[in-house]
Amino acid sequence: MKIYDIVNEDVATEAPMGLASRLGNKVMSKLGSKSAGARLDVGNDANTMKKDLATWMSGSGIAKGQLTPDDFKNFLGQKGLPTTNVDAMLGQSRSASGRDENEMLSNPEVDELLKKAVQSGFRDQGAKGRQSKFAAKNPPMPSMGGGRVDPATQQMIDKLKAAGYNVTK
């Protein structure tokens, strides 16, 4: 095997976050960049999800290159990642390239969709770290008309309403 053969293999691309990007973000985070640290966390998680996807595919009997969009959304759901934007992102990228929406996912598409799903999950967690000193202690919940309800209570109220109960307080 020649070096040219090694460089041209798909393994050298190692996405969703490649080696060069990981190293750059690692150096910047060591120098104190919080945003580089966040990018590194998201990239590392996306790379882990890619490995888990490969394991899940082999255990499920799905051959490489035969991953359907529905199978991919099923995997994301099992991992607790949002699946709501997958169809929109996939349709957008495929309409630009003239491909059918129901075709098998290519490796670059899987990488991009995994990265976007992990970023969306990161965003849904909310801001971590220290709160502003001017933040309200119990911010009003917009769904309750300004009343102060914690998220767990709001979740129970929603379940009761879905079951047909009338909740007044």
N, C-alpha and C positions, 0 to 999 in steps of 0.2 A: 504494500500500500504506500502510495506517495502522499506527501503533505497536501498536494492539490486535491486528492481524493477526500482527505479528511475535512478540509475547509469547505468543500462543496456539499458535504452531507447535510441533511436536515437537522441532525443533532447539534451542529455548530450554531444554529440560529437560536436555540433554547429560549423560546418565548413562553409566556406573555412578557416577562421582563428578562432581557438578556444579561449576560455576564458583564458587559461594559456598563450598562445602565445601573446594574446593581452595585458595581464597584464605585461608580461616580456618586451615587446616592449615599453609599456607606461612608465614603470619605467626607462628603458634605455634612452628613448627620453627625459625624465625629467632631467636625469643626463647629457644631452648634446650630446647624440649619434644621429647624423643626419641620419645615415642609419637605425636605429631603428625607427625613426620618419617616414621615407619613407615607411618602411615595415608596420608600423601601418596604414598609410594612404591607402596603397594598400589593406591591409586586411579589414579595415573598409568599403572601397568601395566595395570589393568583397562580404562582408556580406550584405551590402545594396542591391547589385544586386541580391543576393540569395533571399532576401525577396521580391524584385520586381518581380523576376521570379515566385515565388509562387503565388503572386497576379495575374500576367499576365496569368499563367496557369489556375487558377480557373475562371478568367473572360473569357478565351478562351474556356472553357469546356474541358480542358486537365486534366485528372485524374492523381493523384500522381503515378509515376512509368510508365506513358504512354508518356513521352516526347521523341519525335523522334529527331535525329540529325538535321534534316531540321528545325523543330520548334525551336530548341535551337539556330541555326544560325539566324533565323528570329528575335528572341528576342534580340540577341546580336546586330544585325544590327539596330534595333529600338532604342537601347540604345547608339548607336554610337561607339560600340566596334568592333575591327577587327574580322572578321570571317575567314580569310584566312588560319589560321593554325589549325582550329578545326578538319577538316577531317584527317590531318596528325597525330595530337596528338591522335585522337580517334582510327585511324587505328593502330597506334603503340601500344597503350595500349591493344586493343582488340586482336591483333595478338599474343601478349605475353600470353594472357589468353585463346586463342582459341575461342573467341566469334565472331559472325557475325557483320560486320560493320553497318548493318542497324537495329540492335536490339534497343530497347528502352534504353535510358540512365539511368544508375544507379545513386543513390544519390552521391556516392563518385566520379563518373566520372563528374557529373555536378559541384561539388565543385572544382575539380581540373581544369576543363576547364574554369570555371568562374575566378578562381584565375589567370590562365595563360592569359586569355583575358584582364583582368584588368591590369596585369603587362605589357602586350604588349601595351595597351593604354597609360600607364604611360611612357613607353619607347618612344612611338611615339610623345609625347608632347615635348620632348627635355629636355635638362638640364635646371632646374630652378635656379634662384638665380643669384649671381654676375658672370659676365663674366671675363675671364682672361684679365689682363691688356695688354697682347700681342695679343689679338684677333683682326682680321682685322675688320675694321668698316663696310665695305660692301664686304663680302667674295664672290669670283667669283662663279657663278652658274655652276656646271659641265655640265649641259645639253646645255649650250649656248657657249661652247668652251672657257670659261674663261671670258666672258663678265659679267658685273655686272648688274644683273636683280633681282629685288625684287620678292618674291614669288607670290604676287598678279598679277604682270605683267606677270610672267611666266605662271601662270594659264590662263590668258586671251590669251596669245600666243598659248598655247596648245589647247584651245577651238577654236580659229580661224583656226588653222591647221587642227583640226578634222572636221571643217565645210568645208574644202577644199580651204581655202585661203592660199596664199603664203606670209609668213611674212619674210621680209628681215632685219628689224632692231628690 
